[in-house]
Amino acid sequence: MDEYDWAVQEAKGWLNVTVAWDGGRQVVEVYDPVRLAQAVADETARLGLFTARRLLVVPSVTRENIESAISAIAGKDFFDHG
């Protein structure tokens, strides 16, 4: 993605990211706190619940924040469970 694409994603406040490593691949839902609160409110109003399989919340949806967060959780078994 170029700078414009990242600016759009940061404004949206969420992004699905595929993380790949030697042991496999996982799709991670990345949200900023404001957009996550909106998604939770919308889905609980509509469905009565909110679920997320692989959820990562960062201060803002930027490449730097996502890469830093994934590096921080890579060694903590975040990707080792279903």
DSSP file (Angstrom, degrees, kcal/mol; ACC not computed):
  #  RESIDUE AA STRUCTURE BP1 BP2  ACC     N-H-->O    O-->H-N    N-H-->O    O-->H-N    TCO  KAPPA ALPHA  PHI   PSI    X-CA   Y-CA   Z-CA
    1    1 A M              0   0    0      0, 0.0     2,-0.1     0, 0.0     0, 0.0   0.000 360.0 360.0 360.0 146.1    0.0    0.0    0.0
    2    2 A D     >  -     0   0    0      1,-0.1     4,-2.2     4,-0.0     5,-0.2  -0.334 360.0 -88.0 -93.0-178.1    1.2    3.5   -0.7
    3    3 A E  H  > S+     0   0    0      1,-0.2     4,-2.2     2,-0.2     5,-0.1   0.873 126.9  52.8 -60.3 -38.8    0.9    6.5    1.6
    4    4 A Y  H  > S+     0   0    0      2,-0.2     4,-2.3     1,-0.2    -1,-0.2   0.938 108.4  49.9 -62.7 -46.9   -2.5    7.4    0.4
    5    5 A D  H  > S+     0   0    0      1,-0.2     4,-2.3     2,-0.2    -2,-0.2   0.905 111.3  49.2 -58.9 -42.1   -3.9    3.9    1.0
    6    6 A W  H  X S+     0   0    0     -4,-2.2     4,-2.5     1,-0.2    -1,-0.2   0.884 108.7  53.0 -65.1 -37.6   -2.5    4.0    4.5
    7    7 A A  H  X S+     0   0    0     -4,-2.2     4,-2.0     2,-0.2    -2,-0.2   0.898 109.3  49.6 -63.8 -39.6   -4.1    7.4    5.1
    8    8 A V  H  X S+     0   0    0     -4,-2.3     4,-2.2     2,-0.2    -2,-0.2   0.933 112.1  47.3 -63.6 -46.3   -7.4    6.0    4.0
    9    9 A Q  H  X>S+     0   0    0     -4,-2.3     4,-2.2     1,-0.2     5,-0.7   0.885 110.0  52.8 -64.7 -38.3   -7.1    3.0    6.3
   10   10 A E  H  <5S+     0   0    0     -4,-2.5    51,-0.4     1,-0.2    -1,-0.2   0.907 110.2  48.5 -62.9 -40.3   -6.1    5.2    9.2
   11   11 A A  H  <5S+     0   0    0     -4,-2.0    -2,-0.2     1,-0.2    -1,-0.2   0.873 110.7  50.8 -67.4 -36.9   -9.2    7.4    8.7
   12   12 A K  H  <5S-     0   0    0     -4,-2.2    -2,-0.2    -5,-0.1    -1,-0.2   0.857 100.5-141.0 -68.2 -35.3  -11.4    4.3    8.5
   13   13 A G  T  <5 +     0   0    0     -4,-2.2    19,-2.1     1,-0.2     2,-0.3   0.580  67.0  67.7  86.1   9.6  -10.0    3.0   11.7
   14   14 A W  E   < +A   31   0A   0     -5,-0.7     2,-0.3    17,-0.2    17,-0.2  -0.992  47.3 170.7-156.3 159.9   -9.8   -0.7   10.8
   15   15 A L  E     -A   30   0A   0     15,-2.1    15,-3.0    -2,-0.3     2,-0.5  -0.917  29.6-128.9-166.8 138.6   -8.0   -3.1    8.5
   16   16 A N  E     -A   29   0A   0     -2,-0.3     2,-0.4    13,-0.2    13,-0.2  -0.859  32.0-170.0 -91.6 128.9   -7.8   -6.8    8.0
   17   17 A V  E     -A   28   0A   0     11,-2.8    11,-3.4    -2,-0.5     2,-0.6  -0.966  17.9-142.1-122.8 133.4   -4.1   -7.8    7.9
   18   18 A T  E     -A   27   0A   0     -2,-0.4     2,-0.5     9,-0.2     9,-0.2  -0.866  17.6-160.2 -94.4 120.9   -2.7  -11.2    6.9
   19   19 A V  E     -A   26   0A   0      7,-3.4     7,-2.2    -2,-0.6     2,-0.4  -0.892   9.4-170.0-102.8 125.4    0.3  -12.1    9.0
   20   20 A A  E     +A   25   0A   0     -2,-0.5     2,-0.3     5,-0.2     5,-0.2  -0.920  14.6 153.5-118.4 143.2    2.5  -14.8    7.6
   21   21 A W  E >   -A   24   0A   0      3,-2.6     3,-1.7    -2,-0.4    -2,-0.0  -0.885  60.7 -78.0-151.8 179.3    5.4  -16.6    9.3
   22   22 A D  T 3  S+     0   0    0      1,-0.3     3,-0.1    -2,-0.3    -2,-0.0   0.823 126.9  49.8 -55.8 -34.0    7.2  -19.9    9.0
   23   23 A G  T 3  S-     0   0    0      1,-0.1     2,-0.3    -3,-0.0    -1,-0.3   0.479 121.8 -74.6 -88.9  -2.6    4.4  -21.7   10.8
   24   24 A G  E <   -A   21   0A   0     -3,-1.7    -3,-2.6     2,-0.0     2,-0.3  -0.995  49.4 -71.0 151.5-157.1    1.5  -20.4    8.9
   25   25 A R  E     -A   20   0A   0     -2,-0.3     2,-0.3    -5,-0.2    -5,-0.2  -0.991  30.7-175.9-143.4 146.1   -0.8  -17.5    8.2
   26   26 A Q  E     -A   19   0A   0     -7,-2.2    -7,-3.4    -2,-0.3     2,-0.5  -0.997  23.0-132.7-142.2 141.7   -3.5  -15.7   10.2
   27   27 A V  E     -A   18   0A   0     -2,-0.3     2,-0.4    -9,-0.2    -9,-0.2  -0.835  26.4-163.0 -91.5 131.5   -5.8  -12.9    9.3
   28   28 A V  E     -A   17   0A   0    -11,-3.4   -11,-2.8    -2,-0.5     2,-0.6  -0.954  15.2-137.7-118.2 132.1   -5.9  -10.3   12.1
   29   29 A E  E     -Ab  16  55A   0     25,-3.4    27,-2.8    -2,-0.4     2,-0.5  -0.812  23.7-163.2 -87.4 119.4   -8.6   -7.6   12.5
   30   30 A V  E     +Ab  15  56A   0    -15,-3.0   -15,-2.1    -2,-0.6     2,-0.3  -0.911  14.6 168.9-109.8 128.4   -6.9   -4.3   13.4
   31   31 A Y  E     -Ab  14  57A   0     25,-2.3    27,-2.5    -2,-0.5   -17,-0.2  -0.926  32.7-129.3-131.1 154.8   -8.9   -1.5   14.9
   32   32 A D     >  -     0   0    0    -19,-2.1     4,-2.4    -2,-0.3     5,-0.2  -0.713  41.8-105.2 -91.5 161.0   -8.3    1.8   16.6
   33   33 A P  H  > S+     0   0    0      0, 0.0     4,-2.1     0, 0.0     5,-0.1   0.851 117.4  49.8 -58.4 -38.6  -10.2    2.2   19.9
   34   34 A V  H  > S+     0   0    0      2,-0.2     4,-1.9     1,-0.2     5,-0.1   0.948 113.5  44.2 -67.4 -48.1  -12.8    4.6   18.5
   35   35 A R  H  > S+     0   0    0      1,-0.2     4,-2.6     2,-0.2    -1,-0.2   0.870 111.5  54.9 -65.8 -36.1  -13.7    2.5   15.5
   36   36 A L  H  X S+     0   0    0     -4,-2.4     4,-2.8     2,-0.2     5,-0.2   0.930 106.9  50.2 -61.7 -44.9  -13.8   -0.6   17.7
   37   37 A A  H  X S+     0   0    0     -4,-2.1     4,-2.4     1,-0.2    -1,-0.2   0.899 111.8  48.8 -59.7 -40.5  -16.3    1.0   20.0
   38   38 A Q  H  X S+     0   0    0     -4,-1.9     4,-2.7     2,-0.2    -2,-0.2   0.920 111.7  48.4 -64.5 -43.8  -18.5    1.9   17.0
   39   39 A A  H  X S+     0   0    0     -4,-2.6     4,-2.6     2,-0.2     5,-0.3   0.906 112.2  48.9 -63.9 -41.9  -18.2   -1.6   15.6
   40   40 A V  H  X S+     0   0    0     -4,-2.8     4,-2.5     2,-0.2     5,-0.3   0.939 113.5  46.4 -62.8 -47.3  -19.2   -3.2   19.0
   41   41 A A  H  X S+     0   0    0     -4,-2.4     4,-1.9    -5,-0.2    -2,-0.2   0.921 114.5  47.6 -61.8 -44.8  -22.1   -0.8   19.4
   42   42 A D  H  X S+     0   0    0     -4,-2.7     4,-2.1     1,-0.2    -2,-0.2   0.937 115.4  43.1 -63.3 -48.0  -23.4   -1.4   15.8
   43   43 A E  H  X>S+     0   0    0     -4,-2.6     4,-3.7     1,-0.2     6,-0.8   0.874 113.5  50.1 -71.1 -36.0  -23.1   -5.2   15.9
   44   44 A T  H  X5S+     0   0    0     -4,-2.5     4,-0.9    -5,-0.3    -1,-0.2   0.870 112.9  48.1 -70.3 -32.7  -24.6   -5.5   19.4
   45   45 A A  H  <5S+     0   0    0     -4,-1.9    -2,-0.2    -5,-0.3    -1,-0.2   0.891 122.1  35.2 -68.3 -38.4  -27.5   -3.3   18.4
   46   46 A R  H  <5S+     0   0    0     -4,-2.1    -2,-0.2    -5,-0.2    -3,-0.2   0.899 137.9  14.9 -82.9 -43.0  -28.0   -5.3   15.2
   47   47 A L  H  <5S-     0   0    0     -4,-3.7    -3,-0.2     2,-0.3    -2,-0.1   0.580  94.9-117.0-111.7 -14.5  -27.1   -8.9   16.3
   48   48 A G  S  <<S+     0   0    0     -4,-0.9     2,-0.3    -5,-0.8    -4,-0.2   0.545  89.1  49.1  85.3   6.7  -27.2   -8.7   20.1
   49   49 A L        -     0   0    0     -6,-0.8     2,-0.4    -9,-0.1    -2,-0.3  -0.984  65.0-140.1-165.1 165.5  -23.5   -9.6   20.3
   50   50 A F        +     0   0    0     -2,-0.3     2,-0.3    -3,-0.1   -10,-0.1  -0.999  21.6 177.7-134.8 132.9  -20.0   -8.8   19.0
   51   51 A T        +     0   0    0     -2,-0.4     2,-0.3   -11,-0.0    -2,-0.0  -0.974   9.0 177.4-133.1 150.8  -17.3  -11.3   18.2
   52   52 A A        -     0   0    0     -2,-0.3     3,-0.3     1,-0.1    -2,-0.0  -0.933  13.8-161.4-150.4 127.9  -13.8  -11.1   16.8
   53   53 A R  S    S+     0   0    0     -2,-0.3     2,-0.6     1,-0.3    -1,-0.1   0.970  88.1  15.9 -76.8 -54.8  -11.5  -14.0   16.3
   54   54 A R  S    S+     0   0    0    -27,-0.1   -25,-3.4     2,-0.0     2,-0.5  -0.891  81.9 176.6-122.3  97.5   -8.1  -12.3   16.0
   55   55 A L  E     +b   29   0A   0     -2,-0.6     2,-0.4    -3,-0.3   -25,-0.2  -0.886  10.6 178.8-112.0 131.3   -8.5   -8.8   17.3
   56   56 A L  E     -b   30   0A   0    -27,-2.8   -25,-2.3    -2,-0.5     2,-0.5  -0.994  10.2-161.3-130.5 123.7   -5.7   -6.3   17.6
   57   57 A V  E     +b   31   0A   0     -2,-0.4   -25,-0.2   -27,-0.2   -27,-0.1  -0.925  13.8 175.2-110.7 125.9   -6.3   -2.7   18.9
   58   58 A V        -     0   0    0    -27,-2.5     3,-0.1    -2,-0.5     8,-0.1  -0.851  44.9-107.0-124.3 159.9   -3.7    0.0   18.2
   59   59 A P  S    S-     0   0    0      0, 0.0     2,-0.3     0, 0.0    -1,-0.1   0.878 103.4  -6.1 -57.2 -39.3   -3.8    3.7   18.9
   60   60 A S  S    S-     0   0    0    -28,-0.1     2,-2.0     2,-0.1     5,-0.1  -0.975  80.7-103.3-152.7 151.1   -4.3    4.4   15.2
   61   61 A V        +     0   0    0    -51,-0.4     2,-0.3    -2,-0.3   -48,-0.2  -0.529  66.7 138.1 -82.8  82.3   -4.3    2.2   12.1
   62   62 A T     >  -     0   0    0     -2,-2.0     4,-2.5     1,-0.1     5,-0.2  -0.872  64.9-116.2-120.5 156.9   -0.9    3.0   10.7
   63   63 A R  H  > S+     0   0    0     -2,-0.3     4,-2.9     1,-0.2     5,-0.3   0.920 116.3  51.7 -56.3 -44.5    1.7    0.7    9.2
   64   64 A E  H  > S+     0   0    0      1,-0.2     4,-2.4     2,-0.2    -1,-0.2   0.922 110.8  46.3 -61.4 -45.9    4.1    1.6   12.0
   65   65 A N  H  > S+     0   0    0      2,-0.2     4,-2.4     1,-0.2    -1,-0.2   0.905 114.6  47.7 -64.2 -41.5    1.6    0.8   14.8
   66   66 A I  H  X S+     0   0    0     -4,-2.5     4,-2.7     2,-0.2     5,-0.2   0.946 113.3  46.6 -65.8 -48.1    0.5   -2.5   13.2
   67   67 A E  H  X S+     0   0    0     -4,-2.9     4,-2.2    -5,-0.2    -2,-0.2   0.905 114.1  48.8 -61.3 -41.4    4.1   -3.7   12.6
   68   68 A S  H  X S+     0   0    0     -4,-2.4     4,-2.0    -5,-0.3    -1,-0.2   0.924 113.1  46.8 -64.0 -45.0    5.1   -2.7   16.2
   69   69 A A  H  X S+     0   0    0     -4,-2.4     4,-1.9     2,-0.2    -2,-0.2   0.909 112.2  49.3 -65.8 -42.6    2.1   -4.4   17.7
   70   70 A I  H  X S+     0   0    0     -4,-2.7     4,-1.6     1,-0.2    -1,-0.2   0.903 110.5  50.9 -65.7 -39.7    2.6   -7.6   15.7
   71   71 A S  H  X S+     0   0    0     -4,-2.2     4,-0.6    -5,-0.2    -1,-0.2   0.903 110.0  51.3 -60.6 -40.3    6.2   -7.7   16.6
   72   72 A A  H  < S+     0   0    0     -4,-2.0    -2,-0.2     1,-0.2    -1,-0.2   0.847 117.3  37.2 -67.2 -34.6    5.3   -7.3   20.3
   73   73 A I  H ><>S+     0   0    0     -4,-1.9     3,-1.9     1,-0.2     5,-1.1   0.594  93.1  87.2 -95.2 -10.7    2.7  -10.2   20.2
   74   74 A A  H ><5S+     0   0    0     -4,-1.6     3,-0.5     1,-0.3     5,-0.2   0.864  93.9  43.5 -58.4 -37.9    4.6  -12.6   17.9
   75   75 A G  T 3<5S+     0   0    0     -4,-0.6    -1,-0.3     1,-0.2    -2,-0.1   0.331 100.8  72.8 -89.3   8.4    6.5  -14.1   20.8
   76   76 A K  T < 5S-     0   0    0     -3,-1.9    -1,-0.2     0, 0.0    -2,-0.1   0.022 110.0-105.1-114.5  26.8    3.5  -14.4   23.1
   77   77 A D  T X 5S+     0   0    0     -3,-0.5     3,-0.9     1,-0.1     4,-0.5   0.633  76.2 137.1  63.6  16.7    1.6  -17.2   21.4
   78   78 A F  T 3 <S+     0   0    0     -5,-1.1     3,-0.4     1,-0.2    -4,-0.1   0.871  78.5  38.4 -59.2 -36.2   -1.0  -14.9   19.9
   79   79 A F  T 3  S+     0   0    0     -6,-0.3    -1,-0.2    -5,-0.2    -5,-0.1   0.416  99.9  78.0 -95.8   1.3   -0.8  -16.8   16.6
   80   80 A D  S <  S+     0   0    0     -3,-0.9     2,-0.5     2,-0.1    -1,-0.2   0.589  80.6  74.3 -87.7 -10.4   -0.5  -20.2   18.1
   81   81 A H              0   0    0     -4,-0.5    -1,-0.0    -3,-0.4     0, 0.0  -0.913 360.0 360.0-115.4 129.2   -4.2  -20.8   19.0
   82   82 A G              0   0    0     -2,-0.5    -1,-0.1     0, 0.0    -2,-0.1   0.441 360.0 360.0   8.4 360.0   -7.0  -21.5   16.6
